[in-house]
Amino acid sequence: MRAPPMALVLVLLLATQTVGSDLYLPALPQIAADLGRANGEVQWTLTAFVLTFGLAQLAAGPLADRYGRRRTLLCGLGLYSVAAWGAALTSDFGVLLVSRALLGAGTAACVVGARAVIRDSYPGASGLRVMARTMTGMAAIGACAPLLGGWAAQYLGWHAANAAVACFGMLAWLTVYRGLADSHVRSAGSGVVASGGFGDFLATPQFVYSSLLAGLSYSGALVFLVLSPFVFISQFGMSRVAYGLLPAACTLSFLCGTVLCRQALRRWSVPHTVRIGACLSLLGGAAQLALWRSPWHSVWTLAIPQCVFMLGHGFHQPCGQGGAVAPFPSKAGRAAALSGCIITGLAFMAGQLASASTWPPAETLVACMAGLSALIGVTAFGAIPRAYRLATP
């Protein structure tokens, strides 16, 4: 039997994040009702996933540098699958919360390992294009995830949605086991406690601002994920199956953005490509605010501008994540780890602020997206060009 192609391996690894977060989103109101919990408490099952996903990357990166990408990825996928089965088989909120947190830790190993493999195998600008292409495949899976989750929650219950996440993890484990040889040769400086720590990364403007760009953009996507079930299911009365179409549409927009990003990178520099994405982000945030302030309040006045924002997200993630790791070929695991922690930490804080808001969910969503769009614009038009100028000899 032929080994799975590398492209499929990388897509499945990055897709662990979107499957782990998006597939069970339509089930959140059902979980709250079944377990007798408030909406804010149930949102912690997503928040715990994001928090451990961010923090665990700080360990996953050095482990991937020390013990190799393949071993780290297989262990991470094993934890991912076991944690997802734990969430699927329990009816206790505490166990569900812990399982979701462990799922985030397993996801961290998968995403960090995948980004390090891309940096090992595809140096320079080709790495950004491969990252964009891999995210296109990831987005295709992500578009199906909320649809499957909505169908499972509607007809089989929320346990089935978590079981689907577990099955995906097992499939990814088997694919990595058969399709990935280790891409990293251990060096003397690749131990867990390596000389220089993380200081070299934080002193590099390209690393810092690329991570900031990706983090702000991911914050917008996460705020939508946290608030949208309660906006569209609870406030607008959509069914779980119908709601699943909205995250799917956003993911398809992200997919289109990654395709456009790949084409732009063939013609223009990274800063120019990032500015194109920022224009889309600003357009989405401004349109959502303007339409919501108008007399026409509907699902579409929120959803369509969000899709425009997600087009820009498709530019910022490949350029941000790839740009952060690019200056560190011998430390790709640790660079990916710290960058991922920064990206996820920003998103976690944004999600917490959104969850704690006393405003109605729709008002909170609009305000957050407007603010994040403005910050993305400042970073893309100001900080990123300066960082790349400093990196040019």
N, C-alpha and C positions, 0 to 999 in steps of 0.2 A: 504493500500500500504506500502510495506517495505521501511525503510529508506535506502538511498544509503550507501554502505560500506565506512568505513573511508579511505581505500586505494584510492578509487575513488575521494573522497573529496580532499585529499592531492594532488593527481596528477593534478586535475583541477586547484587548487589554484596555484601551482608552474608553471603550463603551461600558466597562464595568461601572464607571462613575455615573453616566447618564441613566443606565438601567437601574442602578441602586437608588438613585434619587427620584427618577421620573415615573417608573413603572407603577409604584404604589400610591402616587399622588391622588388619583381619583378616589382612593379608599379612605383618605384622611377623615372626612366628615363621618363616614360609616364607623371607623375605629372609635371616634369620639362618642358616638351614640352607643355602640355596643359595650364599650368599657366604662361608660359613665364619666367621661373626662371632658374638661373644658377644651375649647379649640386651641387655646394657647398651650395647654399641656401636651396635646397631641402633636402640635407643631415641633415640640422638642424631639420627637422621633426623627425628624428631618434635621433639626439643628444639631443633635448629637452625632449624626452621621457626618455632617459637614465639619464639626469641631474635631472629631478624631481623625477624619480624613486629612485635615490640615496638620495637626500635631504629629501624627504618625509618620508623615513624610520626612520629618527630621531624623527619624531612626531608619526609615526605609532607604534613604539615599546612601548613607555610609555603609549600610549592610549590603546594598547592591554593589558598591565599589569594593568591599572587602571580600564577599563570598561569591560574587558573580550575579549577573542579571537573571539567569535561568533559575537558579536555586531560590532566589528571593521572590521571583514571580510565582513559582509553583507553591511556595509557602503562603504567599499572599492570597492566591486564588483558593487554596485550601481553607484558609480562615474565612474568606468571603463566602464560600459555599456553606460552611458549617453555620456561620452567623445567620445567613439568610434562612436556612432550615429552622434555626432557633426561633426566628421571628414568625415563621410560617406555622409552627406547631404550638405556639403558646397563646393563652388567652389572658395572661397576666401583664399588666402595663409595665411593671418593672422589668420583667424578662424581655419584653419587646424593646424597651429603651436600651437595655444593655446589648441586645442582639444588634440593634441598629448601630450602636456605637462601634461594636466589633466589626460590623460590615464596613464602616468607614475606614477602619484601620487596614483591613484587607484591600480595600480599594486604593489606599495610599501606595501600597507596595506595587500594585498593578500599574498605576499611572506613572509613578516615578521610574519604575523599571522600563516601561515603554518609551518614555522620553529619553532615558539614558541610552537605550538600544538605538534609537533614531540618531542621537548625537554620535554614537560609536560608528555607525554604519554609513552615515550621510553627512559629511562635514560641510561647513559653509552654507551658502545660499541654498544648496540642494536640500539641506536638512529642513529649512523652512517650508520648501515646497512639499517635501514628504510629510511634514507635520500637517500641512493644510490638506493634503490628499487623505491622510489617515483620519483627520477630523471630519472629512466629507463622509467617509464610511461610517464613522462613529455616529454622525448625525442621522444617517439613514436608519440605523438601529434605534437611535433615540426617538425618531419620529414614530416608530412602531410601538415603543415602550408604553406611553400613556394610553394608546388605543387598546393594547392588550390588557393593561391594568384596569382601564375602565370597564372593559367587557368582563374580566375576571371578578371585579368587585361587584358589578351589577348582578351577575348571574351565579357566581360561586362563592362570593364573600371575600373579605379582605385577606384571609389566610391564603387563598389561592394566588393573590397578587404577589405575596412574599415568596410563595413556593416557586413561582415563575422566575423570580430573581435567583433563587438557589439553582434551578436547572440551568440558567444561563451561566452561572459561575462554574458548574461542573463541565459544561461544554467548553468554556474558555480554558479550563485547566487541562483538559484532554488535548486541545489544540496546541497549547504551549508545550506540553509534554512531547508531542510528536513533531512539532514544527519549528522549535527554537533551539539553536545551538548558542552557547554563550558567546556574546560579542565583546566581552571585556576581559583584558588580560590584567590580572592583579599586579599592581606596582607597589613599591615600598611605601608610598605615601597614601595607600588606599585603605588604611585601617579605619576603625570607627573613630578613633581619636587621632585625626590626622593633623600634621603640622599646619598652622595657619588658621585652623578652624573655619569659621564662616566669615571672618573679617575681610578676606580678599574679595569675596562676592559683594559685600555691602559697600566696599570702596570703589566698585566699578559702576559708573552711572548707567551704562547700557543694561546691566543686570537689574539695578534698582528700578529704573523707570519702565523697563519692559515688564517687570513683575507688577508694578503699580498699574500699568495700563490693563494687563490681563485681569488683575484683581478687581478693578473698578467695573470692567465689563462683566465679569462673572458675578459681581454683586448685583447688577441689574437683573441677570438671569435668575439668580437665587431668590431675590425679593419677589419676583413674579411667581416662582414655584411655591414659596411660602404662603403668599397671600391669595393666589388665584383660586384654589378650591373654595375658599370662603367667600370670595367675590362672586364667582360665576355659579357655583352650586348653591350656596346658602343665600346670597343676595339676589342673584338673577334667576334662580330656580332651574338651572340646567340639570339634566340627568347626568349620571356619572359617565355614561357612554358618550354623550354629546360633549361633555367637558373635555374628555380625552382628546378630542379633535384640536383643542386650543393649544396645549403644549406640543402636540404633533405639528401644528402649523408653525409654531415658533421654531421648532427644531428643523423643519424643512427650510425655513428662512435662514437659519444658521448654516445649514448645508449649502444653500445657494451662495451665502457669503464666503464660505471656504473655497468654493469653486472660483468665484470672482477674485478672491485673494490670490489664488495660484496664478491666474492669468495676469493679475497686476504685477506680481513679483517677477514675472518673466520680462516685463517692460520697464518697470520703475524700481527705484530704491525702496528699502523698507520704510524710511520715514514718509515718503510720498504715499506708499500703500496704506500706511496707518492713518494718514490724513483723510484718505477716501473713506475708510471705515468710520472715522470720527464724524464726518459729515452725515453719514447715515445714522449714527447714534444720536447726534444732536437733532436731526430731523424727527426721529422717532420720539424722543423725549419731549420736544417742543410741541409736536402735533398732538400727542396724548394729553398734555396739559391744556392746550387750546381747545381741543374738542370736548374735554371733560368740563371745562368751564362754560361751554356753550349750552344752549337748551337741549341738545340732543344727547341724552345719556343712554347708551346701549352697550351691548357686548362688543359691537364693532368699533366703537369709539375708543375702547381700551385695547382690543385685540390687534387691530390693524397697525397702529403705531408701535405696539410691542414687537410685531413681526419685522417692522422696519429697523427697530433697535437691534434685533437679533441678526439682521443682515450685517450690521456693523460688527456685532459680536463675532461673526465668522471671519472677519479681518483681524480683530484684536487678539484672539486666542492663539492662532498660529504664530503671528508676529511677536506677541508678547512672550509666550512660553518658549518658542524657539530662539527668540532674540536674547532671552535671559541666560540660556544654557550655552549659546554659541561661543562666547569667549573662553570657555573652560573645557577643552577637549579631554584633558586628563582627570578632570574632577566632575564629569557630567552627572554622576549620581548625586553627589552632594549639592551641586548647583540646582539640579531639578528639584531636590528635596526642599531646599530653603526657598526657592522661588515658589514652589507649590504651597508651602506653608504661608508665605506672604499673601499669595492670591486667595487662598482659602480663608486666612485670617480676616482679610478685608471683607470677604463675602459673609463670614460668620457675624462680624460686627454689624454689617448692614441688615442681615436677617434678624438679629436680635433687636435692633432699633425698630424695624418694621413690626415685629411681633409685639413689642411693648407699646406701640402707639395706641393712644386713646381715640384716635380718629377712626371713622369707619374704614374697613379694609380697602375699598376702592379709592378713597381720598388718600390713604397712606401710600398705595401703589403709585398713584400719579405723582405725588410729591417726591417720593424716592427716585422714580425714574427721571424726573426733571433734574434733580440735583446731581445724580450720578452721570447723566448725559453731559452736563456742564463740566464736571470734573474730568471726564474723558476728553472733552474738547481741549481743555487747558493742557492736559498731559500730552495729547497727540500733536498739538500745534506748537507747544513750547518745549517741553522736556525731552521728548523723543528725538527731534532733530539735533538738539544740543548734545545729547548723549552719543549719538552716532558720529557727530563731528569730532568729539573728543576721542572716540575709538579709532578714528582714521589716522594712520601715521603721518 
